[in-house]
Amino acid sequence: MDSVLDLLFTSPIGLLSLFTLVFIIGMKVFLSAWLNRKMNNPEE
């Protein structure tokens, strides 16, 4: 398990994968909040 984390945080491909996962999770949070606001306030 230690080698997997080492590969994730030190190699360029691991860092790119980590950035992609963080970006997708952040996009999900943003879109969920935005769509909930739009559904609760349809006159905007």
Number of C-alpha atoms within 10 A of each C-alpha: 6 7 8 9 10 11 14 16 15 10 11 11 12 16 14 13 14 13 12 12 12 12 12 11 11 12 12 12 11 12 11 12 11 11 11 11 12 12 10 9 9 7 6 7
